Amino acid sequence: MPHLLYVEASPRKERSASIEVAHAFLEAWRARHPDGTVDTLDVWNTDLPEFDGEALAAKYAGLAGEALSPAQDAAWGAIRALAGRFQAADLLVFGVPMWNYTIPYKLKHLFDLVSQKDLLFSFDERGQNGLLTAKAVVINARGVAIGADFPAEIYDHQSTYMATWLRMVGITDVHQIAVEKGLMGADLDRESRAKGRAEAEALAATL
């Protein structure tokens, strides 16, 4: 049965455009895959461990092929468990609001934890190789439209960051949906959300 990991990165919950459109995708995906399973990882309500001294020591001990101390093993165990949720997924779905033209710090925290050698990627003298084979859907919510006065090559560190991270861990089959103009008035917000929901539902019918 197909397994989906949904990563929720907005703390706004019922007011969030990224969550609203992501839920539309999930509902359509569940209808298409009644035997499928969904794991929700809400970065605001998940106890994300600090990437602190013990975690860093565990990382470098592993890179050097050294045995981990009990404290290091405990720190690395929490990171392995989070990474395992990505490893188990056939499809990754992200609901991502734009904060200061990039992603929320809690989502970056999650990526910094799980993006480790031999968990989500490997590397050797030939270069870096991602280890994930899932497909990915990213819902990008923005208060303004990227383009015109906000050219993507300068301002969009949201969808580009997500594409870069996904490629780093091996995922090249990526679909991104933009939900824009959320801060440009109620009518434009409703219109953008409705367009995003329709796009998400159509995409879910193909995955």
C-alpha positions as CSV (number, residue, x, y, z in Angstrom):
1,M,0.0,0.0,0.0
2,P,1.3,3.5,-0.7
3,H,2.6,5.6,2.2
4,L,2.6,9.4,2.3
5,L,4.5,11.6,4.7
6,Y,2.8,15.1,5.1
7,V,5.1,17.7,6.6
8,E,3.1,20.7,7.9
9,A,5.2,23.8,8.3
10,S,2.6,26.5,9.2
11,P,1.6,27.4,12.8
12,R,-1.6,29.2,11.6
13,K,-3.6,26.0,11.3
14,E,-7.2,26.7,10.3
15,R,-6.2,30.1,8.8
16,S,-3.3,28.7,6.8
17,A,-3.4,28.7,3.0
18,S,-0.7,26.1,2.7
19,I,-2.5,23.8,5.1
20,E,-5.9,24.3,3.3
21,V,-4.4,23.4,-0.1
22,A,-2.4,20.5,1.3
23,H,-5.5,19.1,2.9
24,A,-7.3,19.3,-0.4
25,F,-4.5,17.3,-1.9
26,L,-4.6,14.7,0.9
27,E,-8.3,14.2,0.7
28,A,-8.1,13.6,-3.1
29,W,-5.1,11.3,-2.6
30,R,-6.9,9.3,0.1
31,A,-9.9,8.9,-2.3
32,R,-7.6,7.6,-5.0
33,H,-5.7,5.4,-2.6
34,P,-8.2,4.1,0.0
35,D,-5.6,1.5,1.2
36,G,-2.9,4.2,1.6
37,T,-1.5,5.5,4.8
38,V,-0.6,9.0,5.9
39,D,2.0,10.1,8.5
40,T,1.7,13.7,9.5
41,L,4.8,15.5,10.8
42,D,3.8,18.9,12.2
43,V,7.0,20.7,12.8
44,W,5.3,23.0,15.4
45,N,3.9,20.1,17.5
46,T,6.8,17.6,17.1
47,D,9.6,17.5,19.7
48,L,12.5,18.3,17.3
49,P,15.7,17.6,19.2
50,E,18.5,20.2,19.3
51,F,21.4,19.6,16.9
52,D,23.8,20.2,19.7
53,G,27.1,19.0,21.0
54,E,26.2,15.3,21.5
55,A,24.4,15.2,18.1
56,L,27.4,16.8,16.3
57,A,29.8,14.5,18.2
58,A,27.7,11.5,17.0
59,K,27.7,12.7,13.5
60,Y,31.5,13.1,13.3
61,A,32.1,9.8,15.2
62,G,30.0,8.1,12.6
63,L,31.8,9.8,9.7
64,A,35.1,8.6,11.3
65,G,33.8,5.1,11.8
66,E,34.1,5.4,15.6
67,A,31.8,3.9,18.2
68,L,29.2,6.2,19.7
69,S,29.0,6.9,23.4
70,P,25.6,6.3,25.1
71,A,24.8,10.0,25.0
72,Q,25.8,10.2,21.4
73,D,23.8,7.1,20.5
74,A,20.7,8.5,22.2
75,A,21.1,11.8,20.3
76,W,21.6,10.0,17.0
77,G,18.7,7.6,17.7
78,A,16.3,10.5,17.7
79,I,17.6,11.8,14.4
80,R,17.5,8.3,12.9
81,A,13.8,8.0,13.9
82,L,12.9,11.3,12.2
83,A,14.8,10.3,9.1
84,G,13.1,7.0,9.1
85,R,9.8,8.7,8.5
86,F,11.2,10.1,5.2
87,Q,12.7,6.8,4.3
88,A,9.4,5.0,4.7
89,A,7.4,7.4,2.4
90,D,6.5,6.8,-1.3
91,L,5.2,10.4,-1.5
92,L,6.3,13.5,0.4
93,V,3.8,16.4,0.7
94,F,5.0,19.7,2.2
95,G,2.8,22.6,3.2
96,V,5.2,25.6,3.3
97,P,4.4,29.2,4.0
98,M,6.9,31.8,2.9
99,W,8.7,33.6,5.7
100,N,10.9,36.5,4.7
101,Y,11.1,35.0,1.2
102,T,12.3,31.6,2.5
103,I,11.0,28.7,4.6
104,P,10.0,28.8,8.3
105,Y,12.9,28.1,10.8
106,K,11.1,25.0,12.2
107,L,11.2,23.4,8.8
108,K,14.8,24.3,8.4
109,H,15.5,22.7,11.8
110,L,13.9,19.5,10.7
111,F,15.9,19.4,7.5
112,D,19.1,20.1,9.4
113,L,18.4,17.1,11.7
114,V,17.5,14.5,9.0
115,S,19.9,15.6,6.3
116,Q,22.7,13.2,7.3
117,K,25.1,10.9,5.5
118,D,23.8,7.3,5.3
119,L,20.3,8.5,6.3
120,L,19.0,10.6,3.4
121,F,22.2,10.8,1.3
122,S,25.7,9.4,0.9
123,F,28.9,10.7,-0.6
124,D,32.3,9.5,-1.7
125,E,35.1,10.6,-3.9
126,R,32.6,10.6,-6.9
127,G,30.3,13.0,-5.2
128,Q,27.0,13.2,-3.3
129,N,24.1,10.8,-3.9
130,G,20.6,11.1,-2.5
131,L,19.1,8.0,-1.0
132,L,15.3,8.7,-1.3
133,T,13.2,7.5,-4.2
134,A,9.9,9.1,-3.3
135,K,8.0,11.7,-5.3
136,A,7.3,15.1,-3.7
137,V,4.6,17.7,-3.7
138,V,5.3,21.2,-2.3
139,I,2.5,23.7,-1.5
140,N,4.1,27.1,-1.4
141,A,2.0,29.8,0.2
142,R,3.0,33.5,-0.2
143,G,1.5,36.8,0.8
144,V,2.6,38.4,-2.5
145,A,3.0,37.1,-6.0
146,I,6.6,36.3,-7.0
147,G,7.4,38.2,-10.2
148,A,7.2,41.7,-11.4
149,D,8.4,43.9,-8.5
150,F,9.5,40.7,-6.7
151,P,11.5,38.8,-9.3
152,A,12.0,35.1,-8.5
153,E,15.7,35.1,-9.0
154,I,16.0,37.6,-6.2
155,Y,13.1,36.9,-3.9
156,D,12.2,33.2,-4.2
157,H,14.2,31.3,-1.7
158,Q,11.2,29.2,-0.8
159,S,10.4,26.9,-3.8
160,T,14.1,27.0,-4.9
161,Y,15.2,25.9,-1.4
162,M,12.7,23.1,-1.4
163,A,13.8,21.9,-4.9
164,T,17.4,22.0,-3.8
165,W,16.9,20.1,-0.6
166,L,14.7,17.5,-2.4
167,R,17.4,17.0,-5.1
168,M,20.1,16.7,-2.4
169,V,18.2,13.7,-0.9
170,G,17.6,12.1,-4.2
171,I,14.1,13.3,-5.2
172,T,13.8,14.6,-8.7
173,D,10.0,14.0,-9.4
174,V,8.8,17.2,-7.7
175,H,5.5,19.1,-8.2
176,Q,5.2,22.6,-6.7
177,I,2.0,24.6,-6.4
178,A,2.0,28.3,-5.6
179,V,-0.8,29.9,-3.5
180,E,0.0,33.6,-3.8
181,K,-1.5,37.0,-2.8
182,G,-2.7,36.0,0.6
183,L,-2.0,39.4,2.0
184,M,-3.5,41.3,-1.0
185,G,-7.1,41.4,0.2
186,A,-9.8,38.8,1.0
187,D,-11.0,38.4,-2.6
188,L,-7.6,37.6,-4.0
189,D,-6.9,35.3,-1.0
190,R,-10.0,33.3,-1.6
191,E,-9.4,33.2,-5.4
192,S,-5.8,32.0,-4.9
193,R,-6.8,29.3,-2.4
194,A,-9.6,28.0,-4.6
195,K,-7.2,27.8,-7.6
196,G,-4.6,26.1,-5.4
197,R,-7.2,23.5,-4.1
198,A,-8.3,22.7,-7.7
199,E,-4.7,22.3,-8.8
200,A,-3.9,20.1,-5.8
201,E,-6.9,17.9,-6.4
202,A,-6.0,17.5,-10.1
203,L,-2.5,16.6,-9.2
204,A,-3.5,14.1,-6.6
205,A,-5.5,12.3,-9.3
206,T,-2.2,11.6,-11.1
207,L,-0.1,10.4,-8.1
